[in-house]
Amino acid sequence: MSTPKTWLIVGASRGIGLEFVRQIIGHGHRVIATVRNPNSDIDALAKTAPDRVRVLTCDVSREESINGFIEQFVQSGERKIDYAVINAGILKYPNVRHKSLPLTFERFATHLHTNTIGPIIVAQKLLQLANVTIGTIAFMSSDSGSTTRFLAFEDGFAAYSASKAALNQALRHMAEELKRKQSQTAILALHPGEVSTDMSKIDIAWEISGGQITAEESVSAMIDVIQSKSIEHTGTFWTWKNEVCIFLPR
Ligand SMILES: NC(=O)c1ccc[n+]([C@@H]2O[C@H](COP(=O)([O-])OP(=O)(O)OC[C@H]3O[C@@H](n4cnc5c(N)ncnc54)[C@H](OP(=O)(O)O)[C@@H]3O)[C@@H](O)[C@H]2O)c1
């Protein structure tokens, strides 16, 4: 086993986030996992390695909850995060096959708050903490937010896709600004693949090319992808297969 590292997983109650926690513990590393609400799955995992798992609370869509999480983090005395994965996300639109729900102001805003603004603010507040070193921050994006691989057939995904595209642009700015400050924190975007989780239990009108993969497969591959990157990769976007996604035509 490699030297134990500390991972932070934001949005660890189920799906891809919970699987990150499971595998990281299995590799002998430490995890700070955040959930919105008390959760028996994460508690059960924490009991398997009580000295290596810390569970904190964070709802990324609410500023006061993010502030509360930062306060909990400071109180915990943690000084180093080797890898942070900002995984929390929602897909509330689409819905019924061939019949997208109306894209309301509120529904669009909810996607932006959860998938774009919250993740960026969480990262920003962690980066502002004095005496805390962060190696890599990986944001869970999606190929739905890629502008070069625009998925025109994804009816009903406009809010989700726009929120992930906005996340990509915001994290690129974060990477460039950090570079100019000579920061050693690498900022990455990831596409986890088409993963069988609660999020993918939706009634879509198109075939998923290549089918779905399990959270176990996706996370196992993404752990390798994240660990293979360093500061020279900051501001780049990678799939779970370690293929580079180009954000915009150059
Ligand atoms: N599954 C896929 O095929 C796929 C493809 C591309 C990208 N992704 C991205 O991968 C990430 C994880 O997705 P998943 O498939 O694991 O989805 P999931 O099973 O629906 O899990 C979503 C996770 O995000 C958390 N979350 C949602 N809203 C939150 C909020 N306001 N504050 C904090 N946590 C919140 C959920 O917590 P609660 O239990 O509290 O709701 C849950 O832990 C998302 O960012 C998603 O966009 C997934």
The ligand as a MOL file (V3000), in Angstrom:
LIG
                    3D

  0  0  0     0  0            999 V3000
M  V30 BEGIN CTAB
M  V30 COUNTS 48 52 0 0 0
M  V30 BEGIN ATOM
M  V30 1 N -24.3500 8.7200 -12.7200 0
M  V30 2 C -23.8750 9.1950 -13.8620 0
M  V30 3 O -24.0010 8.5320 -14.9280 0
M  V30 4 C -23.1450 10.5110 -13.9180 0
M  V30 5 C -22.6610 10.9240 -15.1600 0
M  V30 6 C -21.9740 12.1210 -15.2390 0
M  V30 7 C -21.7580 12.8730 -14.0920 0
M  V30 8 N -22.2480 12.4380 -12.8850 0 CHG=1
M  V30 9 C -22.0030 13.2830 -11.7110 0
M  V30 10 O -21.4620 12.4970 -10.6610 0
M  V30 11 C -21.8530 13.0490 -9.3870 0
M  V30 12 C -22.4520 11.9520 -8.5080 0
M  V30 13 O -23.5830 11.4350 -9.1710 0
M  V30 14 P -24.2860 10.0450 -8.7980 0
M  V30 15 O -24.5320 9.3620 -10.0770 0
M  V30 16 O -23.5480 9.3790 -7.7070 0 CHG=-1
M  V30 17 O -25.6880 10.6170 -8.2820 0
M  V30 18 P -26.6180 10.2190 -7.0350 0
M  V30 19 O -26.5830 8.7570 -6.8200 0
M  V30 20 O -27.9050 10.8910 -7.3140 0
M  V30 21 O -25.8740 10.9120 -5.7980 0
M  V30 22 C -25.7850 12.3170 -5.7400 0
M  V30 23 C -24.9900 12.6920 -4.5030 0
M  V30 24 O -24.9310 14.1250 -4.4590 0
M  V30 25 C -25.4380 14.5230 -3.1840 0
M  V30 26 N -26.0930 15.8280 -3.2410 0
M  V30 27 C -27.1280 16.2190 -4.0140 0
M  V30 28 N -27.4660 17.4800 -3.7300 0
M  V30 29 C -26.6220 17.8960 -2.7480 0
M  V30 30 C -26.4730 19.0960 -2.0250 0
M  V30 31 N -27.2670 20.1570 -2.2210 0
M  V30 32 N -25.5050 19.1670 -1.0860 0
M  V30 33 C -24.6900 18.1090 -0.8510 0
M  V30 34 N -24.7990 16.9300 -1.4840 0
M  V30 35 C -25.7570 16.8340 -2.4270 0
M  V30 36 C -26.4510 13.4480 -2.8000 0
M  V30 37 O -26.7330 13.5520 -1.4140 0
M  V30 38 P -28.2340 13.2290 -0.8170 0
M  V30 39 O -28.2550 11.7500 -0.5630 0
M  V30 40 O -28.2900 14.0490 0.4100 0
M  V30 41 O -29.2320 13.6400 -1.8600 0
M  V30 42 C -25.6630 12.2110 -3.2170 0
M  V30 43 O -24.6850 11.8860 -2.2710 0
M  V30 44 C -22.8280 14.1860 -9.7090 0
M  V30 45 O -22.1420 15.4230 -9.6560 0
M  V30 46 C -23.2610 13.8850 -11.1330 0
M  V30 47 O -23.6820 15.0380 -11.8240 0
M  V30 48 C -22.9430 11.2720 -12.7830 0
M  V30 END ATOM
M  V30 BEGIN BOND
M  V30 1 1 1 2
M  V30 2 2 2 3
M  V30 3 1 2 4
M  V30 4 1 4 5
M  V30 5 2 4 48
M  V30 6 2 5 6
M  V30 7 1 6 7
M  V30 8 2 7 8
M  V30 9 1 8 9
M  V30 10 1 8 48
M  V30 11 1 9 10
M  V30 12 1 9 46
M  V30 13 1 10 11
M  V30 14 1 11 12
M  V30 15 1 11 44
M  V30 16 1 12 13
M  V30 17 1 13 14
M  V30 18 2 14 15
M  V30 19 1 14 16
M  V30 20 1 14 17
M  V30 21 1 17 18
M  V30 22 2 18 19
M  V30 23 1 18 20
M  V30 24 1 18 21
M  V30 25 1 21 22
M  V30 26 1 22 23
M  V30 27 1 23 24
M  V30 28 1 23 42
M  V30 29 1 24 25
M  V30 30 1 25 26
M  V30 31 1 25 36
M  V30 32 1 26 27
M  V30 33 1 26 35
M  V30 34 2 27 28
M  V30 35 1 28 29
M  V30 36 1 29 30
M  V30 37 2 29 35
M  V30 38 1 30 31
M  V30 39 2 30 32
M  V30 40 1 32 33
M  V30 41 2 33 34
M  V30 42 1 34 35
M  V30 43 1 36 37
M  V30 44 1 36 42
M  V30 45 1 37 38
M  V30 46 2 38 39
M  V30 47 1 38 40
M  V30 48 1 38 41
M  V30 49 1 42 43
M  V30 50 1 44 45
M  V30 51 1 44 46
M  V30 52 1 46 47
M  V30 END BOND
M  V30 END CTAB
M  END
